[in-house]
Amino acid sequence: MPVFDEPVYTVNVLENSPINTLVIDLNATDPDEGTNGEVVYSFINFVSNLTKQMFKIDPKTGVITVNGVLDHEELHIHEIDVQAKDLGPNSIPAHCKVIVNVIDINDNAPEIKLLSENSEMVEVSENAPLGYVIALVRVSDNDSGANGKVQCRLQGNVPFRLNEFESFSTLLVDGRLDREQRDMYNLTILAEDSGYPPLRSSKSFAVKVTDLEHHHHHH
């Protein structure tokens, strides 16, 4: 009967690898001669449908190749159960398991969400003190590891700043606001992940300086 060298093989394949990328070249050796020594390779039926779509095996050579779009975010480990069977009359198949780790590449840009009462326009009173929080910013990135680690900054020289925490940032007042001098700011937040190469995104929004005390001005 045919035998595999190992019961389990573990291989790494980059997500988004092109079709026909080699995953592994399996080899079950069979000492018999003639048709009894001819080995046919196949996936075993209980391999999941997704895995079956992602890989194919050459029945004659035992070469497994990529056959779909591997996505680390969708599934980062595929387990493929393989059998090798010789063509003899009462052949006993050999089995092995191939564990494919789908390695994350940096293919997701950061997403910036502005959490304020009105997502396109933030309002702040001109009397807001330094450090007053006017909005929360949540940045997410679906990649893992460094590819999903994001840094944020506020562009330009404005009387506001970002304070970064673990999973969100706060946007706060960082200067004196005077509605008579300027009643509208266009702010842009830039987010960049730590992948190689990094992916960036930006979000722009308006901050309107309001005069909440206008009835006090005319004594």
TAGIFEN-V711564 format. One record per backbone hydrogen bond with DSSP energy under -1.0 kcal/mol. CO is the residue of the C=O (numbers start at 1). NH is the residue of the N-H. E is the energy in kcal/mol with one decimal. If there is no record, write none. Layout:
# TAGIFEN-V711564
co->CO nh->NH e->E
co->CO nh->NH e->E
This chain:
# TAGIFEN-V711564
co->3 nh->29 e->-2.2
co->7 nh->97 e->-2.5
co->9 nh->99 e->-3.4
co->11 nh->101 e->-3.1
co->13 nh->103 e->-2.7
co->14 nh->17 e->-1.2
co->18 nh->21 e->-1.7
co->21 nh->66 e->-2.2
co->24 nh->64 e->-3.1
co->29 nh->3 e->-1.8
co->34 nh->37 e->-1.8
co->35 nh->38 e->-1.1
co->35 nh->87 e->-1.3
co->38 nh->87 e->-1.2
co->40 nh->85 e->-2.3
co->42 nh->83 e->-2.9
co->44 nh->47 e->-2.2
co->48 nh->52 e->-2.6
co->49 nh->53 e->-2.0
co->50 nh->54 e->-1.5
co->51 nh->55 e->-1.6
co->54 nh->67 e->-4.0
co->56 nh->65 e->-2.5
co->58 nh->62 e->-2.7
co->59 nh->41 e->-2.6
co->62 nh->26 e->-2.5
co->63 nh->58 e->-2.2
co->64 nh->23 e->-3.0
co->64 nh->24 e->-1.3
co->65 nh->56 e->-2.2
co->66 nh->20 e->-3.3
co->70 nh->16 e->-2.1
co->71 nh->75 e->-2.4
co->76 nh->102 e->-2.5
co->78 nh->100 e->-3.2
co->80 nh->98 e->-3.1
co->81 nh->44 e->-2.9
co->82 nh->96 e->-2.1
co->83 nh->42 e->-2.1
co->84 nh->94 e->-3.1
co->85 nh->40 e->-2.9
co->88 nh->91 e->-1.0
co->94 nh->84 e->-2.5
co->96 nh->82 e->-2.9
co->97 nh->9 e->-2.7
co->98 nh->80 e->-3.0
co->99 nh->11 e->-2.7
co->100 nh->78 e->-2.4
co->101 nh->13 e->-2.8
co->103 nh->15 e->-2.7
co->105 nh->107 e->-1.8
co->111 nh->140 e->-2.3
co->113 nh->138 e->-2.9
co->115 nh->136 e->-2.2
co->120 nh->206 e->-1.6
co->122 nh->208 e->-3.4
co->124 nh->210 e->-3.0
co->125 nh->128 e->-2.1
co->129 nh->132 e->-1.8
co->132 nh->173 e->-2.3
co->135 nh->171 e->-2.9
co->136 nh->115 e->-3.8
co->137 nh->169 e->-3.0
co->138 nh->113 e->-2.8
co->140 nh->111 e->-3.4
co->144 nh->147 e->-1.0
co->145 nh->148 e->-1.7
co->146 nh->149 e->-1.3
co->146 nh->194 e->-1.3
co->149 nh->194 e->-1.4
co->151 nh->192 e->-2.5
co->153 nh->190 e->-3.1
co->158 nh->160 e->-1.0
co->159 nh->174 e->-3.2
co->161 nh->172 e->-2.9
co->163 nh->170 e->-2.3
co->168 nh->165 e->-2.7
co->169 nh->137 e->-3.2
co->170 nh->163 e->-2.5
co->171 nh->134 e->-3.1
co->171 nh->135 e->-1.2
co->172 nh->161 e->-2.4
co->173 nh->131 e->-3.2
co->178 nh->182 e->-2.8
co->183 nh->209 e->-2.2
co->185 nh->207 e->-3.2
co->187 nh->205 e->-2.3
co->188 nh->155 e->-2.8
co->189 nh->203 e->-2.1
co->190 nh->153 e->-2.5
co->191 nh->201 e->-2.4
co->192 nh->151 e->-2.7
co->199 nh->193 e->-2.4
co->201 nh->191 e->-3.1
co->203 nh->189 e->-2.8
co->205 nh->187 e->-2.8
co->206 nh->122 e->-3.0
co->207 nh->185 e->-2.7
co->208 nh->124 e->-2.6
co->210 nh->126 e->-2.5
co->213 nh->216 e->-2.7
